[in-house]
Amino acid sequence: MEKRSAAKCEKKAKFQAAVCGKSEDAESCTLWAETMMQSCVSKNKCKLYLTTNQGVCSGAYKAMLTSFRKEDSPLMEKYATSDSIGNCFKNTIDEA
């Protein structure tokens, strides 16, 4: 996922460079392109973090649902109750 994020930012940078190449005000356009690049990188880091943590929470939730149907289904120790799984999702959203 990190590779795709980097490729996405590179693609945006190429587009912004093309826009700045046609712009009359090169200095402000360059500042705009740099700002947009920083924005892309920081948003992708946040998205990667959020996606990873949501995957953990979703896995714990699915394991709990499976445990209702099968008695020998293992649960994640940290997320053994509905409250802990709910807190996992809540904390993930709060931290992002």
Rosetta blueprint (number, residue, H / E / L):
1 M L
2 E H
3 K H
4 R H
5 S H
6 A H
7 A H
8 K H
9 C H
10 E H
11 K H
12 K H
13 A H
14 K H
15 F H
16 Q H
17 A H
18 A H
19 V H
20 C H
21 G H
22 K H
23 S L
24 E L
25 D L
26 A H
27 E H
28 S H
29 C H
30 T H
31 L H
32 W H
33 A H
34 E H
35 T H
36 M H
37 M H
38 Q H
39 S H
40 C H
41 V H
42 S H
43 K H
44 N H
45 K H
46 C H
47 K H
48 L H
49 Y H
50 L H
51 T H
52 T H
53 N H
54 Q H
55 G H
56 V H
57 C H
58 S H
59 G H
60 A H
61 Y H
62 K H
63 A H
64 M H
65 L H
66 T H
67 S H
68 F H
69 R H
70 K L
71 E L
72 D L
73 S L
74 P L
75 L L
76 M L
77 E H
78 K H
79 Y H
80 A L
81 T L
82 S H
83 D H
84 S H
85 I H
86 G H
87 N H
88 C H
89 F H
90 K H
91 N H
92 T H
93 I H
94 D H
95 E H
96 A L
